[in-house]
Amino acid sequence: MISTNESQIQVACIPSHRVQPRWLSALTSLDYRLGHLQAYLEELLSGLRHGLGASRVMIGQDPIHGFHFTVSSELRSGPPQDAKCWSNLAHNIVNQKLPSSGTHTLRTSLIVAYCGVPLINSRGQCSGILLALRPAIDPFQVEQQQVLSVMAPQAAMAIELERYASPTPRSPAATNGSNYPQQFFQGNLVSINQQLTHKLDHYRAELQRVSAQLQRESIAHSSLEQRFRKIFEGSNDAIFVIDPAQDQILEANPRASQLLNYSHQELLNSIKISQILPNGMPNLMEFTASVFRQGQGWTDELICLTKHKHQLSAEISAAPLEFEGRQCMIAMVRDISDRKRLDAERKQAEANATKALSHLAEVGELTSMIVHEIRNPLTTVLMGLTSFQKLELDSRFQSRLDIALGEAERLKRLLNEILLFSKPQTFDCQPIELNQWSTDLLRSIQCHPSIADRVVTFNANPIATIVSADSDKLKQVFINLITNACEAIDPGENITWEIAHPSKANHVTIRINNGGNPIPPSILEKITTPFFTTKSHGNGLGLAIVKQIVVGHRGQFTITSDAASGTTVTVKLPLLKR
């Protein structure tokens, strides 16, 4: 009879213990010899116990009269206790009241993982059970149950051979209730031995097959483990395996050491989680509970403290993990201090931009008011100057009058453009077929003085190109662009106006190119800035208004210039979805 010392069941073992092919080969090489059954069973049980990572492995015999258990020799010490709990478990497995593996409550405070395989003799009868136990946190795997299934017939054969070959009378319990005479056993020993040898050869062949399969799986597992280890070691994020309940760090990758400035040994042996999160343990425990409950979690509300007392804002993604028999958590930690700083700066910049826009709106309103206040007296001045044209004036005064009228007209145009630029653009958009619209526009402006003596080549898109736009505002854009292009070249030179629709694009591209002198980069970057101009009589608002109109149509406006291709203005407008 064996003891039921609970401490032996609760011995910690390696979780998810894998079957090793070398150990399995050594186990199958065990030989049974007549008269040495006890030694064979103890050696078999000891090998199974260590190979499976079990707390105990035992063989129970004589299920009819009550199981009598044999265990490995290293577990025979300890105070003897009633083996009824083991017998009940074995009886339920043999009679299929419990599955062959799972967890079972032996006592109020003792829950174990078990795996049991009945011992079947040569007559197909159950003569006992091979039973393995270990802590409930580490259930037996299918491959471990297969090992027990292969070794159980060998144990059954050894028990049966010992029983048949024994020269001394056996008790009913020892013969499993059999009433065969001793002469019958001795007379048929050769035949039974041949049958058992044949079965033993079959089981050994099956065991070799399982061993080879396990070896292949072990190689695959080793390769997979190496891949995961490579990912773990090379990750750009810090990875920790932690046990928050015990305030321990169980594993960490090199990036974790770099992030916190601790060595790997310091993190695993001397540093507690509470030292890294001195003010965040309550939040961590709450986060851990959420991770265990939901299977995963994410937070960016924890502040980590490095070895040099520098605070890091951390983003943590975590999932539950069973590690060394403990319910732990694997956490990927990323330093987001720079991200939070940039986010704060972005919010401040947005606030400043909103404030600046508010000021610009006020400036725009003030500008509109000033323009109106100037334009009214300017109109009166123009009327007076125009009336002087009816007088016969001396040439000197006529010249001064012409200059005054020209400057007044220029001031009027400037005020109109300032008013146009400062007011919000409103658009009356209608569908426009750009090819025909551009042809009509070019025909109407051919007589303009800046265009009349230049050659404008228009290349339409091969198929109809329809956009939603304000026709008047769009005319203002392209009249300005064509006029500027013509003024940049000498009379007789060529300007190209092209409409293109790239394949599968959702926009149309309009390009206006002239081959004049390239625009210097220092000027090109400022050319759409309000009031910046290189013309002696310009006001610097033309291209600024053009860009404002294009952007208002949800389009894009760019200018490129180089010596090889000249200056190209590109306008992209979204196509109208039919």
ZIRA-V769494 format. One record per run of one state. SS is the DSSP state (hx for helix, st for strand, lp for the rest). FROM is the first residue (numbers start at 1). TO is the last residue. If there is no record, write none. Layout:
((SS/FROM/TO) (SS/FROM/TO))
This chain:
((lp/1/5) (hx/6/9) (lp/10/20) (hx/21/28) (lp/29/36) (hx/37/52) (lp/53/55) (st/56/61) (lp/62/67) (st/68/71) (lp/72/72) (hx/73/75) (lp/76/83) (hx/84/94) (lp/95/100) (st/101/107) (lp/108/109) (st/110/120) (lp/121/125) (st/126/135) (lp/136/141) (hx/142/165) (lp/166/181) (hx/182/187) (lp/188/188) (hx/189/234) (lp/235/237) (st/238/243) (hx/244/246) (lp/247/247) (st/248/252) (lp/253/253) (hx/254/260) (lp/261/263) (hx/264/269) (lp/270/272) (hx/273/276) (lp/277/280) (hx/281/294) (lp/295/296) (st/297/305) (lp/306/310) (st/311/323) (lp/324/325) (st/326/335) (lp/336/336) (hx/337/388) (lp/389/394) (hx/395/422) (lp/423/429) (st/430/433) (hx/434/445) (lp/446/448) (hx/449/452) (lp/453/454) (st/455/459) (lp/460/465) (st/466/469) (lp/470/470) (hx/471/487) (lp/488/493) (st/494/500) (lp/501/506) (st/507/514) (lp/515/520) (hx/521/524) (lp/525/541) (hx/542/552) (lp/553/555) (st/556/562) (lp/563/565) (st/566/575) (lp/576/578))
